[in-house]
Amino acid sequence: MLMNILKLVESALTQKPQIQKLVDVVTGYFVPVVMVIATITFIFWLIIGGMDGFYNALRNLVTVLVVACPCGMGLATPTAITVGIGVGS
């Protein structure tokens, strides 16, 4: 029984779970969309920004990138899976 548990844990650690594959696909589309939105935001605020147009545009560009950062999704999923496997074993 212990050998079966060890085989299952080893199998879970070596294989990529289905949810991780889904996260990779979503992140692959999400990152370019966020970059386009951030660029549009930068251009928009650069045009209507007035005297401090560049600084406003840069601040809003960074704000969009920080708020919509896909890093959390890309990093949290494998971490959660690893912790779950550790707790399960």
C-alpha positions as CSV (number, residue, x, y, z in Angstrom):
1,M,0.0,0.0,0.0
2,L,2.9,2.4,0.8
3,M,4.5,1.6,-2.5
4,N,1.2,2.5,-4.3
5,I,1.1,5.8,-2.5
6,L,4.7,6.6,-3.4
7,K,4.0,5.7,-7.1
8,L,1.0,8.0,-7.1
9,V,2.9,10.9,-5.5
10,E,5.8,10.4,-8.0
11,S,3.3,10.3,-10.9
12,A,1.6,13.5,-9.7
13,L,4.9,15.3,-9.4
14,T,6.2,14.3,-12.9
15,Q,3.0,14.9,-14.9
16,K,1.6,18.2,-15.8
17,P,-2.0,18.5,-14.4
18,Q,-4.8,19.4,-16.8
19,I,-5.5,22.7,-14.9
20,Q,-1.8,23.7,-15.5
21,K,-2.2,23.1,-19.2
22,L,-5.4,25.3,-19.2
23,V,-3.6,28.1,-17.2
24,D,-0.7,28.0,-19.8
25,V,-3.2,28.5,-22.6
26,V,-5.1,31.3,-20.9
27,T,-1.9,33.1,-19.9
28,G,-0.7,32.8,-23.5
29,Y,-3.6,34.9,-24.7
30,F,-3.9,37.0,-21.6
31,V,-0.4,38.5,-21.7
32,P,-0.6,40.0,-25.2
33,V,-4.1,41.4,-24.5
34,V,-2.8,43.1,-21.3
35,M,0.2,44.5,-23.2
36,V,-2.1,46.0,-25.9
37,I,-4.4,47.5,-23.3
38,A,-1.4,49.0,-21.4
39,T,0.0,50.5,-24.6
40,I,-3.4,52.0,-25.6
41,T,-3.7,53.4,-22.1
42,F,-0.2,54.9,-22.4
43,I,-1.0,56.5,-25.8
44,F,-4.3,57.8,-24.6
45,W,-2.9,59.5,-21.5
46,L,0.1,60.8,-23.5
47,I,-2.3,62.6,-25.9
48,I,-4.7,64.0,-23.3
49,G,-2.3,64.3,-20.4
50,G,-1.6,68.0,-20.7
51,M,1.6,69.4,-19.1
52,D,2.4,66.2,-17.2
53,G,1.3,63.9,-20.0
54,F,4.3,61.6,-20.1
55,Y,4.3,61.1,-16.3
56,N,0.5,60.5,-16.2
57,A,0.8,58.1,-19.2
58,L,3.7,56.2,-17.6
59,R,1.9,56.0,-14.2
60,N,-1.2,54.6,-15.8
61,L,0.7,52.2,-18.0
62,V,2.4,50.7,-14.9
63,T,-0.9,50.7,-13.1
64,V,-2.5,48.6,-15.8
65,L,0.4,46.2,-15.9
66,V,0.4,45.7,-12.1
67,V,-3.3,45.3,-11.7
68,A,-3.7,42.9,-14.6
69,C,-0.4,41.0,-14.0
70,P,-0.9,37.4,-15.2
71,C,2.1,36.4,-13.0
72,G,-0.1,35.6,-10.1
73,M,-2.1,33.1,-12.1
74,G,1.0,31.6,-13.7
75,L,2.9,31.2,-10.5
76,A,0.0,30.4,-8.1
77,T,-1.3,27.4,-9.9
78,P,2.0,25.3,-9.8
79,T,2.6,26.3,-6.3
80,A,-0.9,25.3,-5.2
81,I,-0.5,22.0,-7.0
82,T,2.9,21.3,-5.3
83,V,1.5,22.2,-1.9
84,G,-1.5,20.0,-2.4
85,I,0.6,17.0,-3.4
86,G,2.8,17.6,-0.4
87,V,-0.2,17.7,1.9
88,G,-1.7,14.7,0.3
89,S,1.4,12.6,0.6
